[in-house]
């Protein structure tokens, strides 16, 4: 079992849900997050009266799942990202789990 973590901009949320389904990953959790590309964005949002809104509305998904399903999802994400015309690809990482109950 491994921990899969995926981040997407809000625009691709329905797409990643579809890809999870295609990879047979049925159990996962999600959270709304703000994504930032450079540290100057953080400085602007820390001021009292920021001139721009915070980060990009994004989502974080995570799942404790089997390697075969992760490999299937990574192939699907690679195909999806290759067809993108934006600079906001779906990003995914895998973290090994040493122990679990």
N, C-alpha and C positions, 0 to 999 in steps of 0.2 A: 504494500500500500504506500502511496505517495500523496503529497499535498500539491495540488494543482492550483495555481493562482493566475487569473486572467484579468487584464484591464482593457476597457474599451471606452471610447467616447460615446456619449449618449446616443448619437446617431446610429451606432452599430449594435445597440443593445438587443434588438430583435434578431439580428443576424447571429450573434453569439449564442443566443438561446436556441436557435435553429441548429447551429453547429454542435452544441452540447447534445441535442437530441439525436442528431445523425451519428455521433460518436457513442451513443448509448450511455451517456453520463446523465443519470436521472436524479441524483442526489447532490445538491450544491447549495451554497448560500451566496447572497449578494449584499452589496452595500453601495449607496451613493457616495461618491467622492468628488473632489475637485482636483483636476489634473493641471500641473504646471510644467512648462518646458524649460524655463530658466529662472535663476534666483531673483532677478529683478521683479518678477511678478509677485513674489512673496513680500518684497520690500514695499511695493505699492499697496498691497492689501493690508499691511500692518499699520499704515498711517491712519490718522483720525478721519480724514476725508479723502479716500482714494479716488483718483480721477477715472479709473477703470474698474470694472467688476473683477471679482476674484478669478480663479482658474476656470478651466473648461469643465463643464459638467460631464462627469464620467461615471463608470460603474466598475466595481471590483467584484469578481466572482471567485469563490474558492470551493474546492471539493477534495475530499479524501477518497481516492479512487485507485483502480488497478492500472498498471503500466500499459496494457493493451488498449484500454480506452483512451489513455493520454496520448499514445502514439497516433491513434486514429484522429483525435482532435487536432493534434499538431499538423498533420497532413492537411486537414480541412482548413485550418487557419492559414497555413502557407499558401494554399490555393486562393483563399479569399484575399489575402494581403497582396498577392501578385496582381490582382485585377483592380486594386484601389487607385483612384486618381487623387487622393488626398495625402497629406503628410501625417495621418493619424492611424497607423496600422493597429490591429489587435495585437496585444503583447501577452505572452504567457511564459510562466516559469514553472519548474517542478522542484519540489524540495523533498528529499528523502525523509522518511519517518523511521527513526531508530526504535521507538517503543510506542505502543498505544494500548489502551484498554477498551 
